[in-house]
């Protein structure tokens, strides 16, 4: 049974922008309520039809409330859920507070105990072999749900605008991070200063993300309004990677704020 606190807000606006479904709520709290309710309902439905479900989780401040909401739900059978994550810094240890492994281990795995959590080993001795190992794990089953955020420069996972490839043949690869992306990690409180943020990272590629059966992208808060606007209005091109979502009929963008609401009215007229 679905937790009654996770019922989607009644005044959620839903519009279609190209192939992308856009759900607009009045606050980040309502966004969390909406996205977590739909995610839990979807996963519960899947588990009535198949033995396991596979999900990819994102990290960052945009995901905190969502991860907390799904971890608090008592009706989702996590023992039947296989978990992956989107990206990880190159050369970073699992116990580093800025590591995405550290983040997800403490925010999710310790709380819900999934069937298995496949981590990208950021400090692997052979990074290219680690890309290959993780690629093979991802290819062993369909991904049922992929969670995303949008970076300040429009990146998805760590697919940076100068390096994103909508037709990438790789499943997982190494990326050189832009200064803006590294600064975002400092601003989020995960590193003390820019020099402490690694220059390179592992990332799932755009085609890997888009191959998921369902995609939920969370972009709540006033600070994401301009990024959401660009995602919905810019030309669909690698120089703003998030625009690829408009070609994904299985994707839903969850957003808040004045600009998205104005856009909703525009697309409805």
N, C-alpha and C positions, 0 to 999 in steps of 0.2 A: 504493500500500500504506500502511496506517495505521501511524504510528509506534508501536511496541510500548509506549513509555512513556506513551501516551495511552489505554490501555485502561481502561475504567471500573472503579473499585475493586469487588472482588467482594462486599463487605459493604454496598453502597449500598442503603438502604431506599427503596422507592418506594410512595407512597400517593396516593390520589385525594381531593382536597378540592373538592367540587362538581365543576366541569368542569376544574379545574386539576390537573395532575400535579406532585407534589412529590417531589423526589429528595434524600435526606438522607445526607450523608457525615460522617465523624468529624472532618475537619479541612478548612481552607481549601485545603491542598495537594491533598487528595483531591477536593474540589469542583472545583478547576481541572482536574484530570485527567479527571474525569467529564464536565464541561460541554464542555471543548475536544475530547474524543474524539467526543462526539455531534455537535458542531457541524461538525467536519471530515468525519466520516462522512456527514452529511446533505448538505453542500455538494459533496463528491465524487460522491455519488449523483446530485444534481441535474445536475451537469456531464456526466454520461453521457447525459442526456436532453434538455438544452437548451444553447444556445451560451454564455449568460452566467448568472450568479446575482447577485442584488442583496441587499446586507445593510446594516443600520443598526447602527453601533457606538455604545456608550456609553463614558463616561469616568468618572474617579474611582478611588479606591483599590480598590474592589470589583472593578474590571475589569483591574487591572494584570497579575496573574499569567495571567489568561485570554488577554489580548492577546499577552502574551509567548509563551504556548504555541502559539497559532495562527500567530504570526509565525515561530516556529522550525520549524514543520512544512514539510518540503521537497516533499511530494507534492501539496499543494493548488495548483492552477493559478490564481494570483492575476491573471494577465493576462486572465482571463475573468470577473473579479469586479468589480462596480460597487459602490462604497461611499458611504454617506451617514452623517451623524451626527445625534444626537438633539436637541441644543440648543447654544446659544452665548450668551455675554453680549452685551448691546447696547453698542456703542461701543468694543469692545475690539479691538486690533490683532492680526493673525495672529502677530506675533513676541512678544507678551506671554506670559510663562511661565504665566499663569493661563488663557490662552485654550485652549478645547477644540480649536481648529484646530492650535495649537502642539503640544498633547499628542498628538493623533492623527497629525500629520505625523511626529513624531519616534518615537512608539511603534509605528506601523503602516506608514504610507505609505512612508517612507524604507527600510524593511526589506523590504517585500514587493512594492512597485510594482504595485498593482492596475491594472485597465484604466483606471479613472478614479475619482477621489475627489472627490465633490461636497461642498464645504464651505459652511456658512452663513457669510456674510461679516459678522461682528459689527460691523465699522466701516463698513458700507455707508452712503452718504450719504442714501439714502431707505429707511428701515427697512420701511415697508409694501410698497414695491416688492420689497425683498429677500424678504419673506414670500411674495409672489406668485411670484417667480422660483423659489424653492426648492420651493414647493408644486407648480408645474408640472413640475419635474424629478422629484419623487416620484411624480407621477401618470402618468409616461410608461411605467412598467413595474410589474409586481407586485413587492412586497418579499418575498423568500424567507425572510429571517431577520432578526429584530430583537433586539438585545441590550439588556438593561435592568439597572439597579440600583434599589434602593429608598432614597429619602431618609429622613432622620431623622424627618421629619413625615409619611412615607408617600407622598411625591410620586413620580410616574413622569416621567422627563425633568424638565422644570421646571413640570409641571402641579401647582400648589400646591393644598392642600386648600380654600382659600377661593375658588379660581378654576377648579378642574378641572370639566370639563363632559363627561359620558359621551356626550352626543349633539352634541358640538361640530360645527358645519358647516365650521369652518376646518380647513385641513390643517396650517398653520404659523401661529403667532401670537406676539405679544409678551405677556409676563407680568411683573407686579411681584413680585419675590421677597420671601418672608418673611425676617425677621431670622434665624430658625433655620436656614434654607437657606444664607444668606450666611455665617453663623458656621460651618457645616459645611465650607465651602470654606476658611476660615481654619484650622480644626482639621486639615484635610487637608494643609495646608502650601502651598496654591496662592496665597495672598495673605497679606501680613504682618499685616494687621489688618482689622477689620470695615469701616472707612471706605473701604478700597481695593477692596472687592468691589462691582461694579456693582449698582444697584438693580433693573435690568430685564434680561430675557433673551428670546431667541427660543426657542421650543419646538415640537416636533412635538406635536400634540394627542392626546388619548386615542384617538379613533376612528382616527387615522392609525396609531398604534402597534398597535391591535387589528386593523387590516386586514392585518397581516403574515401570511404563510402559516405561519410558525413564530415563537414568541417564547421566548427564554431569559432568565430573570431570575435574577441572581446575588446572593445575600444571605448571604454567609459570615461566620463569626466570631462571637464571643460578643456583640459590640456590636450585632449585627443580630438577636439572638434575640428580643427583645421586639417589634421591628418585624415580624419574620416571624410571630410569634404573633398580632399584631393583623391582619396581612394575611389570615391563615387563619381568624380568629375574629370579627372585627368585622363588622357589617352591611355589605353591599356598597353603598357610597355614596361620593359625591365628597368627603366630609369626611376620607376616608382613601383616596386614589386607587388605591393598590396593590390594594385589594380587588377591583377590576374584573377582575383576572387570574383570579379564581375563576369567571368567566363565559366564559373563553377555552379551549376544548378543545385549541387548538393551542399552548397555553402550558405551559412547564415552569418551576417554581421550584426552584432549587438552593440548599440551605441546610445549615447545620451547627449543632451546639450542643445543649444539653440540652433546651431548650424545644421545638424542632421535633421531637426524638425522642419526647418525651412526647406531643406532638400526634399523631405518627404512630401511636403505640400506641392513642391515644384513637380515632382514625378507623378503625383496623383492628378495634376491638372493637365 
